[in-house]
Amino acid sequence: MNKAYIFVFGSTSTIALSIFLFVLVPRMQITEVNSESISAQTPYTDAELRGRHVYIENGCIYCHSQQVRDPVAGADKQFGWGRPSLPSDYIYDKPHLLGTMRTGPDLSNIGSRQPSRDWHHLHLYNPRSLVSWSIMPGFSFLYDISISKESPKEGAIRVPGAEDQWLVPHEEAEDLVSYLKSLKRDREPMKASEAIK
């Protein structure tokens, strides 16, 4: 029993160090970010919110993340995914869709990397038509195919390599593409001093 003080001291030191590293240091980092910058993100439109629901409903979160890691933690910057994510990037996200896996690429700034509406629709309909090595499943149930020489409907997209086939997106597909195009988390946040002016 004469060594009990070593056990008490060791336990107390371990708990104190854990609290410092896992509670206080992250809290100081978040406070520092929040006091220096204002988010560059804008609130979602109604169509983008509906598209976000389609994104969740179809399990996109299981294969795609929405967080760019710091260069010391991974090669995200080398992939062209933009600056590391900041807490202010997620100000309008409830629930947060950070993701835990990357079977597919990170989507936190897919709206900046790929702004084409037609590309998103063709990719969602048949990913391998644009990216031959993709393992993403197609979401063809969000589309109709129409065969005609003229566009059957406003917003229809000609299927590449087929002169008379048109891809006609359902409303859910349009909303999903609106949401994906809104993901532009590579914009730099404003400095608080600039926003006051």
N, C-alpha and C positions, 0 to 999 in steps of 0.2 A: 504493500500500500504506500510505501514511501516514494514511489514513482508516479503517483496519481497526478501531481502537479504538471508533469510532462504531458500526460494525456489531455488534461484540461487546457493547457497552453496551446498544444498542437491543434486541438479541435477548434478553439476560439480563433486562432490565427487562420485556419483554413476557411472558416465561415466568414471572417472579416475580409479576407482576400477575395473570396468569391463574390461577396456583396459589392466590393469596390470594382472588380473587373466586369461583372455581368449586370450590374444595376447602375452604379454611379457614373462610370465612364460612358456608357451609351447615352445616358440621360444628359450628360454635359455636351456630347456631340450633337444630339438632337436640338438642344437649346441653342447651340452655336449656329446651326444651320437655319433654324427658324428666325432668329433675331437678325440675320444678315440678308436674307433673301425672301422674295415673294414669288409664289409659284407662277410659272409661265403657262400653266394649263388653263383651259377654259372649261366651264361646265358642259356636260353632255347635252345634246339636243334630245328631243323625244325619240327621233329615229335611232340615234346612237345608243340611247338607253335600251330601246327594244332590241337592237343588235347585240348589245352586251348580254342581254338575257338569252338570245339565241346562241351566243358564244358559250355561255355557261351550260345551257341545256344540251348542247351537242358535244360536251366534254372536251372542248379545245384546250382547256386548262391542263388536261392530263398530259399533253405532249408539248405545249408551248409555255415558256415562262414570260413574264413581263417585268424583268428586272435585269439591268445590265450590271454585272459585277465590276468591282474596282479592279484595275489592272494587276494589283498584287495578288488577287484571288483567282484570276482566270484570264483567258485570252479574248474576252468579249470585244475589246476595243479593236483587236486585230481582225475580227470578223466583220468590222464595219458597223457595229451596233450602236455606236455613239458613246457619249459620255456616261460615266457611272450613274446609276439611279440615285435620286435624292428623295428624302421623305416628302418634300412638297410636290413631287410628281404624282402622288396618289391622293391628293386632297379631295377629289370628287369620287373616289372609288369606295363603294360600300356594297358588297364585301370586296376586299382586296383580292386581286387575281394574280398574285406573284408567281404562282406555280412552283413545283418542286422538281420537275423533270424537263429535260430538253431533248425529246426525241426529234422535235422539229426546231427551227431557229427561234430565237427570242423575238417577241413581237412588240416590245415596248416602244419602238419607233418605226414600225412597219408603214405607217402613214407617210412618213418622210422618205423612207427608202423606196417604197413602191406606191406612188400616188395614183396610178391608173385604175380607174373603176373597172374597165374591161378586163385587165389582167387579173384582178381579184376574183371576178366572176368566173372566168375561164379556169383559174386555179382551183377554186372551190368545186366547180363542176367535175373537172378531171385534172388533178394535180400533175400527172405524168405528161399531159399534153404540153406543159410549159417547163417542167423540171423532170427530166427523164428518170433520174435516180430517186425521186420522192417516194416515201413509203406512206404518205398521208392518204387516208381513205377519201374517196370522192363523196361529195354531198349532192349527188344528182337529184335527190328527192326535193331539193329546194328550187328546182328548175323544170321547165317544160322545153321540149325541142319542137320547133315548128319548121316545116318544110315549105318554102316558097321563095320566089325570086326576089320579092320585095320584103322589107322589114315588116313583120306581122304586127308589131306593137312598138310604141316609143320606148326606148331603152333596151330593145333586143340587141343581141350581140351576134355578129356573124361567126360561126364556128370555123376556125382556121382550117384550110384545106378542103372545105366543103362549100361550094358556091351557093347552094340553096338551103342550107341548114342554119337555123337561128336559135340561139339560146335565149329563152325568155325567163328572167328571174322572178321568183315569187316575192312577195313583200318581205318575208323573213330574210331572203338572200340579200335584198337591197339594204335592209336594216343592218345585217351583219357586215356588209361591205362598208356602210357608213361608219360603223363602230371601228372597224380595222383602219380605215383611213383617218380616223380621229386620233389614233395612237401616234403622237408626235412628241414623245418624251425625251427628245434630244435637244430641245430648245433650252437655252440658258435662262435660269430664273433672273428676274430683275433684282437689282440691289434695292434695299428698302429706301435708301436715300434718293434714288431715282424716281421711285413711285410717288414720293411725297410732292415732287415738283409739279 
